[in-house]
Amino acid sequence: MMESMKSTSPIAIPEDIAVKCDAPDQFQNFDRGVRLFLSVPKSAVLKDEAKTKRRKAHAKKSN
């Protein structure tokens, strides 16, 4: 069984990464990204799934 991943000390974040994550509009950016993801039409998802299925079938025939 894996040991607990609890840290006994604070995690050090490099300054260059901390600067990228310290903007006043972080929540708005996240919210916009989630809304864009959720707004993908079902037809586009089904079309992409069909393409993937065709590619897998073609690859299976080739082998």
C-alpha positions as CSV (number, residue, x, y, z in Angstrom):
1,M,0.0,0.0,0.0
2,M,1.2,3.5,-0.8
3,E,2.3,5.7,2.0
4,S,0.5,8.9,2.7
5,M,1.6,11.8,0.5
6,K,1.3,14.3,3.4
7,S,4.1,16.8,3.4
8,T,5.6,17.7,6.8
9,S,7.0,21.0,5.4
10,P,5.6,23.6,3.0
11,I,6.2,23.0,-0.7
12,A,8.6,25.5,-2.3
13,I,7.2,27.0,-5.5
14,P,9.8,28.6,-7.8
15,E,9.4,32.3,-8.2
16,D,8.8,32.2,-12.0
17,I,5.8,29.8,-11.6
18,A,4.4,31.8,-8.6
19,V,4.4,35.0,-10.8
20,K,2.4,33.2,-13.5
21,C,-0.2,32.1,-11.0
22,D,-0.6,35.4,-9.2
23,A,-2.9,37.4,-11.5
24,P,-6.1,39.2,-10.4
25,D,-8.2,37.4,-12.9
26,Q,-7.2,33.8,-12.3
27,F,-10.8,32.7,-11.4
28,Q,-12.2,34.4,-14.5
29,N,-9.7,32.6,-16.7
30,F,-10.6,29.3,-15.2
31,D,-14.3,30.0,-15.4
32,R,-14.0,31.0,-19.1
33,G,-12.1,27.8,-19.8
34,V,-14.6,25.6,-18.1
35,R,-17.5,27.3,-19.9
36,L,-15.8,26.9,-23.3
37,F,-15.2,23.2,-22.6
38,L,-18.8,22.6,-21.5
39,S,-20.2,24.5,-24.5
40,V,-18.9,22.0,-27.1
41,P,-21.9,20.8,-29.1
42,K,-22.8,17.1,-28.8
43,S,-22.7,16.7,-32.5
44,A,-19.0,17.8,-32.5
45,V,-18.2,15.2,-29.8
46,L,-20.0,12.5,-31.7
47,K,-18.3,13.4,-34.9
48,D,-14.9,13.2,-33.2
49,E,-15.7,9.9,-31.7
50,A,-16.7,8.5,-35.1
51,K,-13.4,9.7,-36.6
52,T,-11.5,8.0,-33.8
53,K,-13.4,4.8,-34.2
54,R,-12.7,4.8,-38.0
55,R,-9.0,5.4,-37.4
56,K,-8.8,2.6,-34.9
57,A,-10.6,0.2,-37.3
58,H,-8.3,1.2,-40.2
59,A,-5.2,0.7,-38.0
60,K,-6.5,-2.7,-36.9
61,K,-7.0,-3.8,-40.5
62,S,-3.5,-2.6,-41.4
63,N,-1.9,-4.8,-38.8
